[in-house]
Amino acid sequence: MAGALILTGCSGKGNGGGDTTGSGAGVSPTKAGGTGGEATGTGAVDEKPSATASAGSGSGSVGKTPGAVPIASKAPVPVASSAVVADDGCDHKMPISPDEVAVYRYTPEGGFLSLIVKHGNWGCGTPDSDGAPFETVGKETFIPMDQAAYVTVTNPIVESTENQPIGVQEFLDWLEAHPNSGLVFTYHLGADGAIDRLDEVFTP
């Protein structure tokens, strides 16, 4: 019996050894499989954010696509000058008036009277103006004037909107007191080539 008990005890130790082996086997999965699995799992989890980051990075690229909008905004814009301009009924290429001048001053040089004038033509008026302007061209020229010429004037030389006759000297005195006024006159030349009639053109 004592021998049997001893054998049983030995057998128990053997079982204990087996338990140790089983216990070791139990530890082994935790040590290798568990930790290894967790490491692998952790690796997978770590990779997901980087994948997300890549996606975010991709989103960042997609987010930059609106940058193409400014390029699209550089499309040609219609130029206002291409619009059709309404006809204002005015001839913008009027010829030089053959019998009208803007009078600026006078001179007695050379022993005879001459008016200092500029030739020109009537331009196109604007809606907010009183009338068409007389647009002068070229340089000042001299036209001889007869001392006995017939002269008529209106405002501002006289207070009238209708032509009033005045003497040549009275007209010359006004020019001397108001040089470079540029008032417009129609004129007529006599046989000697000097002005024998001068009429102011009334302008508002």
Secondary structure, DSSP 8 states (H G I E B T S, - for coil): -HHHHHHHHHHHHHHHHHHHHHHHHHHHIIIIIIHHHHHHHHHHHHHHHHHHHHHHHHHHHHHTGGGHHHHHTTS----GGGS-----S--TT----SSEEEEEEEE-GGGS-EEEEEEEEE----TTSSS--EEE-S--EEEEEEEEEEEEE-TTTSS-SS-EEE-HHHHHHHHHHSTT--EEEEEEE-TTSSEEEEEE----
